[in-house]
Amino acid sequence: MRPTALITGASGGIGYEFAHLFAKAGYNLILVARSEDKLEKLRQELEGHTVTVIPHDLSEPGAAGVLFEKVQELELTVEVLVNNAGFGLNGPFDELPLIDQQKMLQVNVNALTELTHYFLEDIKAAPLYDIPKGIINVASTAAFQPGPLMAVYYASKAYVLSFTEALHEELRGTGITVSTLCPGATDTDFFKTAKAENTKLVDRTMSPQDVAKAGFLGFVKGKRVVVPGGANQSLAYATKLMPRSVAARIAHYVDKAD
Ligand SMILES: NC(=O)c1ccc[n+]([C@@H]2O[C@H](COP(=O)([O-])OP(=O)(O)OC[C@H]3O[C@@H](n4cnc5c(N)ncnc54)[C@H](OP(=O)(O)O)[C@@H]3O)[C@@H](O)[C@H]2O)c1
């Protein structure tokens, strides 16, 4: 029997690439996002693999529980959970609508936490396969410093990093792999959604293929934190060494529209 990987945010960008990688590695797939048409197209691309599409909006309170119920109704079990769905918003904190920032926290933080809680029981109960079982949570290099003009987004990713590192330690030695992927700027629809296309964030991006591949390989190796790309790794290291006030100034400069 093949293990199943549930991937949120599989309709585009990094999640779409994760779907291809997990399919190639022999996993069955459950693909989740709001865009049913894009998920169906991806299912067609993955012909020959067992793929279940669940169109679902994770921005509503309780949405993770509803998704868990849908998976149970389909009598599917999940051996790998990839919490990849997420988005950012660029602008002064008080000028961005509160409702949009609440939805961001709902997707980036609450749904990720709740899905982890719901599916961990399945993952624990699953037998050990020759391919890993566990969780990948997608954070960001934004997790390493405060992010003026994207304050809630950076804070949400700091939560994802801290939460996932803690879980990695809790589950060490259990055969469950827990990995945090911290991409730097990646060439996806993220910047369009965040209204950050005119910022310095987009000056240097990695491809979503390379980012997902680094995340997948890091997961297979059981890595706690994966920062894709040498430049991002150097920046992350430099950020750790500098005072947080300086890191915040730099992020402010980068997040500002040109
Ligand atoms: N691109 C970057 O520079 C970058 C850097 C660091 C970290 N990240 C993180 O990487 C992850 C993937 O982002 P990406 O770069 O691949 O951006 P993307 O191309 O915009 O993909 C985001 C995915 O999340 C899904 N999503 C958004 N809101 C959702 C909701 N309410 N319910 C369910 N699914 C939802 C989207 O699908 P639908 O619209 O179809 O729902 C889409 O599949 C995110 O967590 C992001 O924060 C991105």
The ligand as an SDF file (V2000), in Angstrom:
LIG
                    3D

 48 52  0  0  0  0  0  0  0  0999 V2000
    6.5530   33.0500   -2.9340 N   0  0  0  0  0  0  0  0  0  0  0  0
    7.3460   33.4580   -1.9530 C   0  0  0  0  0  0  0  0  0  0  0  0
    8.1850   34.3680   -2.1230 O   0  0  0  0  0  0  0  0  0  0  0  0
    7.2820   32.7710   -0.6110 C   0  0  0  0  0  0  0  0  0  0  0  0
    8.3680   32.9810    0.2800 C   0  0  0  0  0  0  0  0  0  0  0  0
    8.3220   32.3550    1.5090 C   0  0  0  0  0  0  0  0  0  0  0  0
    7.2490   31.5730    1.8650 C   0  0  0  0  0  0  0  0  0  0  0  0
    6.1980   31.4040    0.9970 N   0  0  0  0  0  0  0  0  0  0  0  0
    5.0730   30.5750    1.4410 C   0  0  0  0  0  0  0  0  0  0  0  0
    4.9150   29.5010    0.5320 O   0  0  0  0  0  0  0  0  0  0  0  0
    3.5600   29.0310    0.6000 C   0  0  0  0  0  0  0  0  0  0  0  0
    3.0400   28.8380   -0.8030 C   0  0  0  0  0  0  0  0  0  0  0  0
    2.9740   30.1000   -1.4380 O   0  0  0  0  0  0  0  0  0  0  0  0
    3.3730   30.3360   -2.9710 P   0  0  0  0  0  0  0  0  0  0  0  0
    4.5690   31.1670   -3.0080 O   0  0  0  0  0  0  0  0  0  0  0  0
    3.3650   29.0470   -3.6950 O   0  0  0  0  0  0  0  0  0  0  0  0
    2.1640   31.2810   -3.4170 O   0  0  0  0  0  0  0  0  0  0  0  0
    0.8980   31.0270   -4.3770 P   0  0  0  0  0  0  0  0  0  0  0  0
    1.3880   30.6250   -5.7160 O   0  0  0  0  0  0  0  0  0  0  0  0
    0.0850   32.2560   -4.2320 O   0  0  0  0  0  0  0  0  0  0  0  0
    0.1830   29.7820   -3.7200 O   0  0  0  0  0  0  0  0  0  0  0  0
   -0.5810   29.8720   -2.5480 C   0  0  0  0  0  0  0  0  0  0  0  0
   -1.4460   28.6380   -2.4290 C   0  0  0  0  0  0  0  0  0  0  0  0
   -2.2260   28.7560   -1.2200 O   0  0  0  0  0  0  0  0  0  0  0  0
   -3.5910   28.5550   -1.5680 C   0  0  0  0  0  0  0  0  0  0  0  0
   -4.4720   29.3240   -0.6940 N   0  0  0  0  0  0  0  0  0  0  0  0
   -4.4530   30.6630   -0.4780 C   0  0  0  0  0  0  0  0  0  0  0  0
   -5.4790   31.0200    0.3100 N   0  0  0  0  0  0  0  0  0  0  0  0
   -6.1710   29.8830    0.5810 C   0  0  0  0  0  0  0  0  0  0  0  0
   -7.3550   29.6120    1.3160 C   0  0  0  0  0  0  0  0  0  0  0  0
   -8.0640   30.5970    1.8980 N   0  0  0  0  0  0  0  0  0  0  0  0
   -7.7880   28.3360    1.3960 N   0  0  0  0  0  0  0  0  0  0  0  0
   -7.0980   27.3330    0.7790 C   0  0  0  0  0  0  0  0  0  0  0  0
   -5.9830   27.5360    0.0580 N   0  0  0  0  0  0  0  0  0  0  0  0
   -5.5320   28.8050   -0.0470 C   0  0  0  0  0  0  0  0  0  0  0  0
   -3.7050   29.0130   -3.0180 C   0  0  0  0  0  0  0  0  0  0  0  0
   -4.7740   28.3500   -3.6760 O   0  0  0  0  0  0  0  0  0  0  0  0
   -6.2060   29.0140   -4.0570 P   0  0  0  0  0  0  0  0  0  0  0  0
   -5.9750   30.4450   -4.3920 O   0  0  0  0  0  0  0  0  0  0  0  0
   -6.6460   28.1610   -5.2070 O   0  0  0  0  0  0  0  0  0  0  0  0
   -7.0370   28.7990   -2.8380 O   0  0  0  0  0  0  0  0  0  0  0  0
   -2.3920   28.5020   -3.6040 C   0  0  0  0  0  0  0  0  0  0  0  0
   -2.4980   27.1630   -3.9880 O   0  0  0  0  0  0  0  0  0  0  0  0
    2.7990   30.0510    1.4250 C   0  0  0  0  0  0  0  0  0  0  0  0
    2.6220   29.5540    2.7350 O   0  0  0  0  0  0  0  0  0  0  0  0
    3.7240   31.2630    1.4370 C   0  0  0  0  0  0  0  0  0  0  0  0
    3.5440   32.0630    2.5780 O   0  0  0  0  0  0  0  0  0  0  0  0
    6.2000   31.9800   -0.2310 C   0  0  0  0  0  0  0  0  0  0  0  0
  1  2  1  0
  2  3  2  0
  2  4  1  0
  4  5  1  0
  4 48  2  0
  5  6  2  0
  6  7  1  0
  7  8  2  0
  8  9  1  0
  8 48  1  0
  9 10  1  0
  9 46  1  0
 10 11  1  0
 11 12  1  0
 11 44  1  0
 12 13  1  0
 13 14  1  0
 14 15  2  0
 14 16  1  0
 14 17  1  0
 17 18  1  0
 18 19  2  0
 18 20  1  0
 18 21  1  0
 21 22  1  0
 22 23  1  0
 23 24  1  0
 23 42  1  0
 24 25  1  0
 25 26  1  0
 25 36  1  0
 26 27  1  0
 26 35  1  0
 27 28  2  0
 28 29  1  0
 29 30  1  0
 29 35  2  0
 30 31  1  0
 30 32  2  0
 32 33  1  0
 33 34  2  0
 34 35  1  0
 36 37  1  0
 36 42  1  0
 37 38  1  0
 38 39  2  0
 38 40  1  0
 38 41  1  0
 42 43  1  0
 44 45  1  0
 44 46  1  0
 46 47  1  0
M  CHG  2   8   1  16  -1
M  END
$$$$
